[in-house]
Amino acid sequence: MKKYFIFMVLSILVFSAFPVIAQDNDAALCEKGTNLNKERKSAEAIECYQKSIELKPDHFKWLNKGAVYDAQNMFKEALACYDKAIELCRDYPNAWYNKGLALYALGRYEEAAETFKKCRSLLKLDNHEFRSVLDKTIAKAANVIKTKKSTKK
């Protein structure tokens, strides 16, 4: 009976520590992914973010993974990551902004403009600098759309 009790106590201790180990591993993978991305080791960075997402998905990880794809001009893959980030956190303006940039890079200007407008609606009122950049981006997308429509006539 004493051996069984010791076994149960040890089992509880080991299994209760697992989430902490997984959490530490998750944080280490994110940090490693960020460092690898800074070193321009994109494939390895994406792999780290993916492993971290598998441990504990969240919108920041999807955003970071998308940014790595963006840097490689892999805009379809980046867009899929930003969509996933938005799915996990609908009111995260950075994900909407990056999605707009990916759509713009893919030539999907009208969708990009709408996405930038959504991002703008989520921004805090005191973020004037980013609002200014966003307004210029929206205007640029609108001009491209207008130009494309006028050349089709």
Protein Blocks (a to p, Z undefined) as FASTA:
>chain_A
ZZmmmmmmmmmmmmmmmmmmmmmmmmmmmmmmmmmmmnopaklmmmmmmmmmmmogcfkl
mmmmmmmmmmnopaklmmmmmmmmmmmomklmklmmmmmmmmmmnopamlmmmmmmmmmm
mpcfklmmlmmmmmmmmmmmmmmmmmmmmmmZZ
